[in-house]
Amino acid sequence: MTDSKATALILDRLFAVIESRRGGDADTSYTARLFDEGTQKIAQKVGEEAIETVIAALGDDPDAVAKESADLLYHLLVLWAARGMDPAAVWAELAAREGASGLVEKAARKPGGDHDGV
């Protein structure tokens, strides 16, 4: 089920491929088509994939969770690219939270923020 050589670095490589598809032929590239459809459509796809991941997680098939999670991460990376974000900003945010209690970190945020900590 898992490739022992696969690491989170795949996300950086995938992001580079996603960026290379910007302005590409929407007839031959799904990623280029998503860019053409815009941020609203991409965000919708992130939501759909998140729901599909949750549904898979409630089932009994770990492979389905992995596949849906991969779809979710792909669409999230496309969303970041569409918004001009660099994944390094997210990695830095995660690093800043590393080792901190999720409850303490969440309590330190501004009121009104409804985000989960690590």
N, C-alpha and C positions, 0 to 999 in steps of 0.2 A: 504494500500500500504506500509506503514512503520511500523516497529516494534519499539515501544517507548523505548524498552530496547536495541536496536541496537545502538552502538556507534562506533567511529573510532577504538576502542580497538579490534574490530573484525579483523582488519588488522594485528595486532601483533599475534593474535591467528592463523590466516590463515597462516602467515609466518612460525610459528612453525610447523604447519602441513606440509607445503611445504618442509621445511628442513627435516622433518622426512621421506619424500618420496625419498630423495636422495639415490641412490643405491638400490632402491626397484625394484620390478618386473615390467618391462615395459609392460608386457602383461596384468597386472591387474590395473596399476596406470598410468593415463594420465600424472601426474606430473613427475613420474619416466621416462616415455617415453620422455618427453620434456628434462629432464636432459641428457638422453642418446643421444638425437639429437644435443645437444650442444647450445652454446650461439647464434650462427648465426640464428638457427631455432627459438629459443626463441625470439630473437629480431624481427625477421620477424613476429611472432605471435603478439607481442606488436604493431607493425605497423598496422597489419590487424585489430586488435581490436580497435585501435585508429580511423582508418577510419570508421569502423562500428559504433563507438560512434558518430562521426561527422554526419554521414548519419542519424542516429536515432535522433540526436538533431535537424536536419532540418525538421523532420517530426512532427506529431501532437500527438505522443504517449509518455507521460512521463515515462510510464512503460518500454518502449523499451529503452529509454535513461538510465534508472536505470540498466536494464539487461546488456546492452552493456558496461556501465561503470564498472559494477561488473566484467565482463570478462576482461576488460582492466586492472583493478587493480590486478586481480589474475595473469595475465600474467606478469605484471610489477613486482610483488613480486617474481615470479619465476625467472625473469631476475636478480633481485637483488641477490637472493640466488645463482644463477649460477655464478655471478661475485664476490661472497664472501662478499657482502655488508650486513650490518646490517641496518634494517629500521631506527634505532635510529639516524643514520647519516643524513637521509633525514628529520626526525622529527626535529633534531637540526638545520638543514639549514632553514627549514620553521619557526622555532621559532626565529631564528636570523633575519629573514625578517619581522616578525610580527610587525605591527604598522608602518612599513616604506612605504613610497610611492613607488609603483612599478616603476614609472618613475625615481625617484631619485636612487633607488636601481639598476635599469638597467643601468643608466648612469655611475654608479660607477664601473661597471664591465670593464674588459679589452676590448679594441677594438677587434672586430671580433666575440665577443660572441653574438649570436642571441637568447637570452632567454627572456621569458616573466617574469616580476616581479609579485608580489602579489598585 
